[in-house]
Amino acid sequence: MEEGRILEKDEFILKQTDDEVITVRDLQEEILTIMDEIDRVCRKNNIPYALFSPSSASGNQDGTPVVLWLHGSGEVGKGESAFKNSGLLKVLNEWKLDGINAYVVCPQLTGKYSGSWNNTKSWNAVNKLLDQLGKELNFDTSKISVVGHSLGGIGAQYFGYHGRDKFSAMVVLSGYATGLDLSQLKNMPTLGFVGTTGAGEDSSSYNYMVGTFKKHFGEENTIVINTSHGGLPKKAFTDDSNKDNKSDLFEWMLAQEK
């Protein structure tokens, strides 16, 4: 895999489940530049989404792992600028490490889904989307990770709880959870990341992550990073502790298997 950039053969696809498709091939220069038009098309019925498709997928007969990204509240119902300049999409747009051997599925919440991931309607829509994409693409269904930031971190725990038989790993980048029996997730590989309040992390999210989350998932799986709430996704995804030009977090997710 070519070092230090997303490959030109990789694709970023904006698609709705009724076969409206636009492909952006050069992720470095033109990520999601037509989101406003896709917004107009996709709000009709199904949940809009972006799909990163790695060039390695075509030659992977055993299936390609999947990462489901759940965005934060700032991207609910927004157009191109907010969507492409947030969370994991922004990180991918600025990617400097080795390429990623995984599909990255990025649904976008609209008002139709009450602006929240942690409800039955949102879960059913995304679950249906994953099932349909799994039929169209060569997913490795034993390696599907869910990761979310802030509002998406709340959603990742909700999805992880309701999709215990679907997901191989769960990653929470700040957020909290209420009304869930987290003990039911004790067998799911889980990581949590949170910033520091001194650097601008939300205090309620910080208290939850170093309190309730750490109690259920362990101190070794609860990682505090000296960064702000908004800066957390970049820090978490671009950490390369082994100095091998690979994302520690992506490598960890792709190594988990049901």
N, C-alpha and C positions, 0 to 999 in steps of 0.2 A: 504494500500500500504506500502511495507517495507520501512523503513526509511533509508535515507542516501546513497542510491546507486541505480543504474539502476538494475532492477530485472533480474535474469538469464532467466526468461521466456520471457522477452522483446527480440526483434530481431532487428538486423540491416541487411538489405537486399540490395545487389547490384544487380540491374536488368535492363535489357533493354526491350523495349516493344515487342521484338520478342521472349520473354520467356526464355532468358538466365538468370539464377538465381543462386546466391550463397548467403547463409545465414550465418551470424556470430552471434552466440548466446551469447557469453560472451563479452559484449561491453567493460567491464573494461579492458580486457586483449588483445583483438584481433580486434579492430575496423578497418575495411577497410584494412586488411592486404593483400588483393589480388587485390588492385586497378589497378595495372599495367596490369594484365590479363584482367580485365573488360574494361580497356581503349581500349585494342586491339580489343575486341569483340564489344564494343558499338559504336565505331567511324564509323561503317559501315553505319548506317542509322539514327537511332533516338538518341535523346539526352540522354547521360548516366546519371544515377542518383543513389543516395543512399536513402534508405527508412528505417527510424526507426519505428518499429511497436510495440506499447505497449502491454503488456500481458493483459491489461484490455480491449482491443478491442474486444476480442472474446465474452465477456459477456455483451457487451454494445449494447442492442437491439435498442436503439435510435440513434445509430451512434456515431462515434468517431471524435472529432475535428481534424483539420489538420493545421499544420504550414508549410508553404513553405519558405525554406531558400535559399537566393540568395547570393552566395559567392563573394569575392572581386577579384581584378585583379591578385593577386598572385597565384590563383588556376586555371586560365584559361589553359585548355589543359594539366595540370600537372598530375603526377601519384600519387601513394600511399602516399608518405611522405607529399607532399604539401597539398593534399586534406584532409588527416586525421588530420593534425596538424594546421588547420586553423579554424577561426570563430566558428560557432556553433558546428561543428563536434569535434573540440578540446575541447570545453566546455563540450559536452556530454561524451567524453572519460574520462574526469576528474571529472564527476558529483559527488557531495557530498550531494545534497539536496534530497528531496523525489522524487520518480519516476514521470514520465511525462505521463499524460493521453491524449496523442495526437499522431497521426502520424506526423512524421517530414520528409518531402520530400525535398531532396537536389539534384537538377539537377546540372550538371557540364558543363560549357561552353567549347566548342572546337573551333578550327579555322573555322569550318563549320558555326558557328554563329557569325563570325566577332569579336569574343572576347568581345562581349558586350551584355548586357541584353536589352538595350533600342532600340530594332529594331523589326520590325514585325515578322521576321523569328524566333527569340528567343521566343517572346511572344506566337506565334502560337504553337511552339514545346512544351513549358511548359504547355500551356493551354490544348493541346491535351493529354499530359501526365497526368495532373490532372483529366481530364474527364475519361481517361481509368482506372486509379487507382480507381476512384470513383465507377466505375462499378464492379471492381474486389473486392474491399474492402468496408467495411461498413462506408463510410465517412458520417459525419454530414455536409452536404453541406451548412448549415446555419452558420457554424463556420469554415471558412477557412481564416487564417491570412497569410499575406505576410510580410516577414521581410528580410532585406538585409543590408550588411555592405560595405561601400566604393563604389566600382563599383556596388555591390549588392544594396546599398542604393539608387543609381541612378535608378537601375532596379526596386526596390520596388515601387518607385513613378511612373515609367512608367507602371508597371503592375497594380498598384492600379488605375491609371487613365483609362487604357484600360479594366480593369476588375472590374469596379465599381459595376456591378451586381453580381460579383462572390465572392469578398472578404468581410469579415466581419470586418477586421481591417488591418491597415498598420503600420509597424514600420520601421523607417529609422535610421540606426546606422551610422551616418556621410554620407557624399555624397552631391550631389547637383542635381538640375533638371533644364533643359532648354527646352523651346518650349512646355511646358505643362501649361494648364489653371488650376492651382491648386485650384481655387475656385470651380471647379467641384467636388472636394473631400471634400467639407465642411461638408457633412453628414456622412463621413466615420470616425469611431473612429481611431485616429492617434496619435502615439507617436514618438518623435524624440530624439535621444541621440547623444551627441558630446563630445569629449574630450577637453582639454585645450591646447592652443598652447604652453604654458610653459612646459607642460608634453610631448609634441611631437605630438599633433594633427596637421593635415594638415590645413594650414591657410585659403585656399580657401573654404574648407569644413566647417570650423568653422564659417567663415563669412557668408556663405550661411545659415547655420543652425540657427544662432542667428539673422539673418536678414530676408531673404525671408521666410524661413520655419516658423519661429516664428510669422511673420506677418500673415501668412495664418492659422496656426493651434493653435496659442496661446502660451503665455509664460508658462502656466501650463502644456502644452504638449511638451515643448522643454526642455530637461533635460541635463544640463552641468555636466559632471563628470570629476574629476581631474585625467585623465589618458591619455595615448597616443592613437594615431589612432589605432594601432594594438591591444592595450589592451582593447579597448572599448567593444567588444562582451562579453568577460568574465565578466567584471564589470556589464554590463547591464543585463545579464542573471542570474547572481548569487546573485544579491542584494536581501536580505531577511529582509526587514525593520520591518516586524511583528515578526521576530524571531520564526517563526513557521516551519522552515525547508522547506519552499516552495519558489520557484522563483517568485518574484513579477511580472516580465515581463511575464512569462508563465501564471501565474494566471490571469493577466489582459487580455492577448490575448484570453484565453479560456473562459473568461466571456463575450466576445463580440459576438453578434449574429445579423445576418441580419434580 
